[in-house]
Amino acid sequence: MDSFENSNHLEITSNSNNNNNNNSNIASSSSSSPSTTSSRYENQKRRDWNTFGQYLKNHRPPLSLSRCSGAHVLEFLRYLDQFGKTKIHTPICPFYGHPNPPAPCPCPLRQAWGSLDALIGRLRAAYEENGGKPETNPFGARAVRLYLREVRDLQSKARGVSYEKKKRKRPPPSHQLPSPPPPALPPSGET
């Protein structure tokens, strides 16, 4: 991407338990260790926020957070694709739509939809935690939501993987009728 100089080293880390790398994360190599114990999510959110801040600082011309829009967020997401580890087959590829292709192909590596979706969620939260107003949050912009939906649909078709929305677990009703007592056992001497 023309507007970003690669003078700052970025590294990609992965928290994935499966082969899809759906949880790969973007981290700044210059982040410092936290002074208090934080959750893995909080640490990743801080690293993502610092990385986005570096991206804005290295943007040409430099861009302040207050002037950042959904279009800049999309530019950032497209920039991150070069660090992706997920093979996304093109429609002309013979493995298009196959989740486990039998041979290598020249199709591009991209950021997985799940990684981008999680990243945007963390950045959206970090923006508001750092004083941004929800109504001006560029990570919640309609264009970003549409882009993520487009990426999800494209990757679903290209990889033959269905991205079903997870069903919520409903808590059991709190006002249950008491269950009847178990049947009485006959005395031990009777048959």
Phi and psi restraints in degrees (value plus and minus 20) as a CYANA .aco file:
   2 ASP   PHI     -85.1   -45.1
   2 ASP   PSI     -56.0   -16.0
   3 SER   PHI    -103.5   -63.5
   3 SER   PSI     -17.7    22.3
   4 PHE   PHI    -144.1  -104.1
   4 PHE   PSI     104.4   144.4
   5 GLU   PHI    -110.3   -70.3
   5 GLU   PSI     114.9   154.9
   6 ASN   PHI    -102.6   -62.6
   6 ASN   PSI      16.2    56.2
   7 SER   PHI     -96.1   -56.1
   7 SER   PSI     -43.2    -3.2
   8 ASN   PHI    -119.7   -79.7
   8 ASN   PSI     108.9   148.9
   9 HIS   PHI     -97.6   -57.6
   9 HIS   PSI     106.1   146.1
  10 LEU   PHI    -133.5   -93.5
  10 LEU   PSI     125.4   165.4
  11 GLU   PHI    -145.6  -105.6
  11 GLU   PSI     131.2   171.2
  12 ILE   PHI    -124.1   -84.1
  12 ILE   PSI     109.8   149.8
  13 THR   PHI    -137.7   -97.7
  13 THR   PSI     136.5   176.5
  14 SER   PHI    -150.0  -110.0
  14 SER   PSI     114.3   154.3
  15 ASN   PHI    -131.1   -91.1
  15 ASN   PSI       3.7    43.7
  16 SER   PHI    -100.1   -60.1
  16 SER   PSI     121.7   161.7
  17 ASN   PHI    -122.7   -82.7
  17 ASN   PSI     -20.5    19.5
  18 ASN   PHI    -147.9  -107.9
  18 ASN   PSI    -199.8  -159.8
  19 ASN   PHI    -103.8   -63.8
  19 ASN   PSI     -24.9    15.1
  20 ASN   PHI    -103.7   -63.7
  20 ASN   PSI     -30.8     9.2
  21 ASN   PHI      32.7    72.7
  21 ASN   PSI      17.7    57.7
  22 ASN   PHI     -88.8   -48.8
  22 ASN   PSI     -33.0     7.0
  23 ASN   PHI    -134.7   -94.7
  23 ASN   PSI       4.4    44.4
  24 SER   PHI     -87.2   -47.2
  24 SER   PSI     125.4   165.4
  25 ASN   PHI    -148.0  -108.0
  25 ASN   PSI     134.3   174.3
  26 ILE   PHI    -120.1   -80.1
  26 ILE   PSI     111.0   151.0
  27 ALA   PHI    -155.9  -115.9
  27 ALA   PSI     127.1   167.1
  28 SER   PHI    -108.9   -68.9
  28 SER   PSI     112.6   152.6
  29 SER   PHI     -94.4   -54.4
  29 SER   PSI     -31.5     8.5
  30 SER   PHI    -119.2   -79.2
  30 SER   PSI      -8.5    31.5
  31 SER   PHI     -92.3   -52.3
  31 SER   PSI     125.2   165.2
  32 SER   PHI    -114.0   -74.0
  32 SER   PSI     143.3   183.3
  33 SER   PHI     -96.3   -56.3
  33 SER   PSI     122.3   162.3
  34 PRO   PHI     -90.8   -50.8
  34 PRO   PSI     130.2   170.2
  35 SER   PHI    -101.8   -61.8
  35 SER   PSI     -43.0    -3.0
  36 THR   PHI    -140.2  -100.2
  36 THR   PSI     142.8   182.8
  37 THR   PHI     -94.7   -54.7
  37 THR   PSI     105.0   145.0
  38 SER   PHI    -141.6  -101.6
  38 SER   PSI     141.0   181.0
  39 SER   PHI     -92.8   -52.8
  39 SER   PSI     143.7   183.7
  40 ARG   PHI     -79.6   -39.6
  40 ARG   PSI     -60.3   -20.3
  41 TYR   PHI     -81.1   -41.1
  41 TYR   PSI     -67.1   -27.1
  42 GLU   PHI     -82.9   -42.9
  42 GLU   PSI     -61.3   -21.3
  43 ASN   PHI     -83.0   -43.0
  43 ASN   PSI     -63.7   -23.7
  44 GLN   PHI     -86.6   -46.6
  44 GLN   PSI     -59.3   -19.3
  45 LYS   PHI     -81.7   -41.7
  45 LYS   PSI     -62.3   -22.3
  46 ARG   PHI     -84.2   -44.2
  46 ARG   PSI     -64.1   -24.1
  47 ARG   PHI     -83.3   -43.3
  47 ARG   PSI     -62.5   -22.5
  48 ASP   PHI     -82.9   -42.9
  48 ASP   PSI     -61.9   -21.9
  49 TRP   PHI     -83.4   -43.4
  49 TRP   PSI     -63.6   -23.6
  50 ASN   PHI     -83.4   -43.4
  50 ASN   PSI     -59.8   -19.8
  51 THR   PHI     -84.2   -44.2
  51 THR   PSI     -63.9   -23.9
  52 PHE   PHI     -84.4   -44.4
  52 PHE   PSI     -58.5   -18.5
  53 GLY   PHI     -80.4   -40.4
  53 GLY   PSI     -61.2   -21.2
  54 GLN   PHI     -83.8   -43.8
  54 GLN   PSI     -61.0   -21.0
  55 TYR   PHI     -79.3   -39.3
  55 TYR   PSI     -65.4   -25.4
  56 LEU   PHI     -84.3   -44.3
  56 LEU   PSI     -59.9   -19.9
  57 LYS   PHI     -85.5   -45.5
  57 LYS   PSI     -58.5   -18.5
  58 ASN   PHI    -106.4   -66.4
  58 ASN   PSI     -25.9    14.1
  59 HIS   PHI     -81.8   -41.8
  59 HIS   PSI     122.9   162.9
  60 ARG   PHI    -133.1   -93.1
  60 ARG   PSI      96.1   136.1
  61 PRO   PHI     -91.1   -51.1
  61 PRO   PSI     138.4   178.4
  62 PRO   PHI     -74.7   -34.7
  62 PRO   PSI     126.9   166.9
  63 LEU   PHI    -144.9  -104.9
  63 LEU   PSI     110.6   150.6
  64 SER   PHI    -105.4   -65.4
  64 SER   PSI     134.4   174.4
  65 LEU   PHI     -79.6   -39.6
  65 LEU   PSI     -57.0   -17.0
  66 SER   PHI     -85.6   -45.6
  66 SER   PSI     -42.5    -2.5
  67 ARG   PHI    -120.3   -80.3
  67 ARG   PSI     -16.6    23.4
  68 CYS   PHI     -96.5   -56.5
  68 CYS   PSI     115.5   155.5
  69 SER   PHI    -142.7  -102.7
  69 SER   PSI     156.6   196.6
  70 GLY   PHI     -77.9   -37.9
  70 GLY   PSI     -54.0   -14.0
  71 ALA   PHI     -82.9   -42.9
  71 ALA   PSI     -57.7   -17.7
  72 HIS   PHI     -89.1   -49.1
  72 HIS   PSI     -56.2   -16.2
  73 VAL   PHI     -84.1   -44.1
  73 VAL   PSI     -61.9   -21.9
  74 LEU   PHI     -82.9   -42.9
  74 LEU   PSI     -59.8   -19.8
  75 GLU   PHI     -80.5   -40.5
  75 GLU   PSI     -61.7   -21.7
  76 PHE   PHI     -83.5   -43.5
  76 PHE   PSI     -64.8   -24.8
  77 LEU   PHI     -84.2   -44.2
  77 LEU   PSI     -59.3   -19.3
  78 ARG   PHI     -87.9   -47.9
  78 ARG   PSI     -56.5   -16.5
  79 TYR   PHI     -80.8   -40.8
  79 TYR   PSI     -61.3   -21.3
  80 LEU   PHI     -85.9   -45.9
  80 LEU   PSI     -42.9    -2.9
  81 ASP   PHI     -75.2   -35.2
  81 ASP   PSI     -50.8   -10.8
  82 GLN   PHI     -84.9   -44.9
  82 GLN   PSI     -37.6     2.4
  83 PHE   PHI    -118.8   -78.8
  83 PHE   PSI     -14.6    25.4
  84 GLY   PHI     -86.9   -46.9
  84 GLY   PSI     137.5   177.5
  85 LYS   PHI    -145.3  -105.3
  85 LYS   PSI     -11.9    28.1
  86 THR   PHI    -125.9   -85.9
  86 THR   PSI     102.0   142.0
  87 LYS   PHI     -92.5   -52.5
  87 LYS   PSI     102.3   142.3
  88 ILE   PHI    -136.0   -96.0
  88 ILE   PSI      88.8   128.8
  89 HIS   PHI     -92.0   -52.0
  89 HIS   PSI     120.9   160.9
  90 THR   PHI    -103.7   -63.7
  90 THR   PSI     138.9   178.9
  91 PRO   PHI     -78.5   -38.5
  91 PRO   PSI     -44.6    -4.6
  92 ILE   PHI    -105.9   -65.9
  92 ILE   PSI     -27.6    12.4
  93 CYS   PHI     -92.6   -52.6
  93 CYS   PSI     117.7   157.7
  94 PRO   PHI     -85.0   -45.0
  94 PRO   PSI     -36.4     3.6
  95 PHE   PHI    -118.6   -78.6
  95 PHE   PSI     -11.9    28.1
  96 TYR   PHI     -76.8   -36.8
  96 TYR   PSI     105.3   145.3
  97 GLY   PHI      68.6   108.6
  97 GLY   PSI     -19.5    20.5
  98 HIS   PHI    -120.7   -80.7
  98 HIS   PSI     102.0   142.0
  99 PRO   PHI     -89.1   -49.1
  99 PRO   PSI     -49.9    -9.9
 100 ASN   PHI    -149.6  -109.6
 100 ASN   PSI      62.4   102.4
 101 PRO   PHI     -84.8   -44.8
 101 PRO   PSI     124.0   164.0
 102 PRO   PHI     -98.6   -58.6
 102 PRO   PSI     -32.0     8.0
 103 ALA   PHI    -167.1  -127.1
 103 ALA   PSI     142.9   182.9
 104 PRO   PHI     -89.6   -49.6
 104 PRO   PSI     139.2   179.2
 105 CYS   PHI    -167.3  -127.3
 105 CYS   PSI     144.3   184.3
 106 PRO   PHI    -106.0   -66.0
 106 PRO   PSI      -7.7    32.3
 107 CYS   PHI     -83.1   -43.1
 107 CYS   PSI     132.9   172.9
 108 PRO   PHI     -93.8   -53.8
 108 PRO   PSI     134.4   174.4
 109 LEU   PHI    -113.1   -73.1
 109 LEU   PSI     116.2   156.2
 110 ARG   PHI    -155.4  -115.4
 110 ARG   PSI     149.3   189.3
 111 GLN   PHI     -90.6   -50.6
 111 GLN   PSI     115.8   155.8
 112 ALA   PHI     -89.7   -49.7
 112 ALA   PSI     127.0   167.0
 113 TRP   PHI     -75.1   -35.1
 113 TRP   PSI     -63.4   -23.4
 114 GLY   PHI     -80.4   -40.4
 114 GLY   PSI     -55.7   -15.7
 115 SER   PHI     -87.2   -47.2
 115 SER   PSI     -64.5   -24.5
 116 LEU   PHI     -86.1   -46.1
 116 LEU   PSI     -61.0   -21.0
 117 ASP   PHI     -82.2   -42.2
 117 ASP   PSI     -65.6   -25.6
 118 ALA   PHI     -85.7   -45.7
 118 ALA   PSI     -60.5   -20.5
 119 LEU   PHI     -79.8   -39.8
 119 LEU   PSI     -67.8   -27.8
 120 ILE   PHI     -82.4   -42.4
 120 ILE   PSI     -59.1   -19.1
 121 GLY   PHI     -80.6   -40.6
 121 GLY   PSI     -64.0   -24.0
 122 ARG   PHI     -87.4   -47.4
 122 ARG   PSI     -62.1   -22.1
 123 LEU   PHI     -88.6   -48.6
 123 LEU   PSI     -54.4   -14.4
 124 ARG   PHI     -83.2   -43.2
 124 ARG   PSI     -63.6   -23.6
 125 ALA   PHI     -87.1   -47.1
 125 ALA   PSI     -62.9   -22.9
 126 ALA   PHI     -83.8   -43.8
 126 ALA   PSI     -57.3   -17.3
 127 TYR   PHI     -78.0   -38.0
 127 TYR   PSI     -67.3   -27.3
 128 GLU   PHI     -92.0   -52.0
 128 GLU   PSI     -53.7   -13.7
 129 GLU   PHI     -87.6   -47.6
 129 GLU   PSI     -43.7    -3.7
 130 ASN   PHI    -119.2   -79.2
 130 ASN   PSI       5.6    45.6
 131 GLY   PHI      75.4   115.4
 131 GLY   PSI     -21.1    18.9
 132 GLY   PHI     -96.4   -56.4
 132 GLY   PSI     128.6   168.6
 133 LYS   PHI    -105.9   -65.9
 133 LYS   PSI     119.2   159.2
 134 PRO   PHI     -74.7   -34.7
 134 PRO   PSI     -57.0   -17.0
 135 GLU   PHI     -92.9   -52.9
 135 GLU   PSI     -35.3     4.7
 136 THR   PHI    -130.9   -90.9
 136 THR   PSI      -7.9    32.1
 137 ASN   PHI     -88.9   -48.9
 137 ASN   PSI      92.5   132.5
 138 PRO   PHI     -87.2   -47.2
 138 PRO   PSI     -41.7    -1.7
 139 PHE   PHI     -97.0   -57.0
 139 PHE   PSI     -35.1     4.9
 140 GLY   PHI    -122.6   -82.6
 140 GLY   PSI     -11.4    28.6
 141 ALA   PHI     -82.0   -42.0
 141 ALA   PSI     128.9   168.9
 142 ARG   PHI     -77.3   -37.3
 142 ARG   PSI     -61.5   -21.5
 143 ALA   PHI     -80.0   -40.0
 143 ALA   PSI     -56.7   -16.7
 144 VAL   PHI     -89.3   -49.3
 144 VAL   PSI     -63.9   -23.9
 145 ARG   PHI     -81.3   -41.3
 145 ARG   PSI     -62.8   -22.8
 146 LEU   PHI     -85.0   -45.0
 146 LEU   PSI     -60.4   -20.4
 147 TYR   PHI     -82.0   -42.0
 147 TYR   PSI     -65.1   -25.1
 148 LEU   PHI     -82.9   -42.9
 148 LEU   PSI     -59.8   -19.8
 149 ARG   PHI     -84.3   -44.3
 149 ARG   PSI     -61.2   -21.2
 150 GLU   PHI     -83.6   -43.6
 150 GLU   PSI     -64.4   -24.4
 151 VAL   PHI     -82.2   -42.2
 151 VAL   PSI     -64.0   -24.0
 152 ARG   PHI     -79.5   -39.5
 152 ARG   PSI     -68.2   -28.2
 153 ASP   PHI     -85.5   -45.5
 153 ASP   PSI     -63.0   -23.0
 154 LEU   PHI     -82.6   -42.6
 154 LEU   PSI     -65.8   -25.8
 155 GLN   PHI     -89.7   -49.7
 155 GLN   PSI     -54.0   -14.0
 156 SER   PHI     -81.0   -41.0
 156 SER   PSI     -65.0   -25.0
 157 LYS   PHI     -90.1   -50.1
 157 LYS   PSI     -64.4   -24.4
 158 ALA   PHI     -86.9   -46.9
 158 ALA   PSI     -55.0   -15.0
 159 ARG   PHI    -121.1   -81.1
 159 ARG   PSI     -26.5    13.5
 160 GLY   PHI      47.1    87.1
 160 GLY   PSI      10.8    50.8
 161 VAL   PHI    -137.1   -97.1
 161 VAL   PSI     109.4   149.4
 162 SER   PHI    -109.5   -69.5
 162 SER   PSI     111.0   151.0
 163 TYR   PHI    -123.6   -83.6
 163 TYR   PSI      63.8   103.8
 164 GLU   PHI    -102.3   -62.3
 164 GLU   PSI     122.1   162.1
 165 LYS   PHI     -88.5   -48.5
 165 LYS   PSI     113.6   153.6
 166 LYS   PHI     -88.1   -48.1
 166 LYS   PSI     115.7   155.7
 167 LYS   PHI    -100.8   -60.8
 167 LYS   PSI     119.2   159.2
 168 ARG   PHI     -93.1   -53.1
 168 ARG   PSI     121.1   161.1
 169 LYS   PHI    -101.6   -61.6
 169 LYS   PSI     103.3   143.3
 170 ARG   PHI    -107.4   -67.4
 170 ARG   PSI     113.3   153.3
 171 PRO   PHI     -88.9   -48.9
 171 PRO   PSI     127.5   167.5
 172 PRO   PHI     -83.3   -43.3
 172 PRO   PSI     128.0   168.0
 173 PRO   PHI     -77.5   -37.5
 173 PRO   PSI     119.5   159.5
 174 SER   PHI     -98.4   -58.4
 174 SER   PSI     -41.8    -1.8
 175 HIS   PHI    -128.4   -88.4
 175 HIS   PSI      51.2    91.2
 176 GLN   PHI    -105.9   -65.9
 176 GLN   PSI     129.2   169.2
 177 LEU   PHI     -93.0   -53.0
 177 LEU   PSI     123.8   163.8
 178 PRO   PHI     -84.6   -44.6
 178 PRO   PSI     120.3   160.3
 179 SER   PHI     -96.2   -56.2
 179 SER   PSI     127.3   167.3
 180 PRO   PHI     -85.0   -45.0
 180 PRO   PSI     130.5   170.5
 181 PRO   PHI     -85.7   -45.7
 181 PRO   PSI     133.8   173.8
 182 PRO   PHI     -85.0   -45.0
 182 PRO   PSI     132.4   172.4
 183 PRO   PHI     -81.5   -41.5
 183 PRO   PSI     125.3   165.3
 184 ALA   PHI     -88.8   -48.8
 184 ALA   PSI     121.4   161.4
 185 LEU   PHI    -106.0   -66.0
 185 LEU   PSI     122.3   162.3
 186 PRO   PHI     -86.7   -46.7
 186 PRO   PSI     132.5   172.5
 187 PRO   PHI     -75.3   -35.3
 187 PRO   PSI     132.4   172.4
 188 SER   PHI     -84.8   -44.8
 188 SER   PSI     -41.5    -1.5
 189 GLY   PHI    -105.3   -65.3
 189 GLY   PSI     -34.2     5.8
 190 GLU   PHI    -112.9   -72.9
 190 GLU   PSI     132.8   172.8
